[in-house]
């Protein structure tokens, strides 16, 4: 009879406070060596906090961490790396102008002679790429790499430093379905070589497909750890939220009205003069959701930015109701707000928020001139606080602290702040990009209901999302983009993931 090996990771009663916020409450669970272990929970449940403690970004206020059966005093990422722990964050920690090779070597140069260190690193990274399918152009600046390749650079960084336990925070939040499939193959290969994988995610389908076991957290506590084969998505969702959750979009047939947005022959260039949107034409009517599907990088982002007045139009026209916007002084972010156009950008941190602003500043960002928020030349901060408290309550933003900086909210709660700001202004047209990126299952249900309610109130919505389930579930019509062109339009009833995938790849 052989002895059972100790767990790769053993958390015992770990505590964490942020002021009065009890973020982790006696967190205890184990992760078996050579397994893929999921951690799920609502935004603000404490998932990322507990893993940041394991990686040394945050100090624990109590409890014990054991790695391979031995107590570990982890006070910094350096300590975690020395203990064999690596972490890939939701927002990558890369230096865009540096090459992939330089990013991997950064902080692990190995001596004064950089050339030798680079040669050794290149040989080791080529071996890792062969072993695990982590192909990357090592000499290309990471800022020029696709998002999936950037993530592989982060995984290579961890493996190069000797990680036996690899933590990934929302690893598919910025990936296309094809990139996510490639990532899963990599993770299974890592598991096959004895590595231990911990995944923080809100996507229950991925949990069911990929993991061996899963820990569910709610309000800072562990509520269950179960074998994945012995549960299902519905049970996990109920454990996460504390109630039954509708995992599909429930909506009545659309009743489209007049055309609100009309786009004709639109062409948009990038900063180098390369066409990113090519001769696009479509309409969005009152009372309908038009979804835009496509593999990331095929012009959807540039289309959304051009419609929001953030990117110049090279050719074509854009009409809002009976008003032509192209060439108009109103065709910028401020002018469009005055014309009742809301915009939820794809990147909440870089575009949707100023992360050093507080929540109360965030919910009026761009609307600070509204009479309800100011007294002439001075802000009415009492009114702003009341507005923020109302929005935080309506959108279940946690913690409900109007004075907390946006940077200190989880990604999903940041998204709720942006959605509250844009939807509660009663827009006639809502431009929304990736509305549920990095958002938990309960919040996804909430956001989808808000968008459907807005549609049913007679508003026009243009939705850009890389989540095909979301596109199929919310859209009344679907436009598919490939290489900057709209290559087809289908209804959800006539579409499925296979047909859309072929169109997105330019094969149909």
Secondary structure by P-SEA (a helix, b strand, c coil): ccccccccbbbcbbbbbcccccccccccccccccbbbbbbbccccaaaaaaaaaaccccccbbbbbccccccccccaaaaaaabbbbbcccccccccccaaaaaaccccccccaaaaaaaaaaaaaaaaaacccccccccccccccaaaaaaaaaaaaaaacccbbbbccccccccaaaaaaaaaaaaaaaaabbbbbbbcccaaaaaacccbbbbbcccccccccccccccaaaaaaaacccccccbbbbcccccccccbbbcbbbbbccccccccccccccccccbbbbbbccccccaaaaaaaaaccccccccccccccccccccccccaaaaaaacccccccccccccccccccaaaaaacccccccccccccccaaaaaaaaaaaaaaaacccccccccccccccaaaaaaaaaaacccccccccccccccccccaaaaaaaaaaaaaaaaabbbbbbbbccaaaaaacccbbbbbcccccccccccccccaaaaaaaaaccc
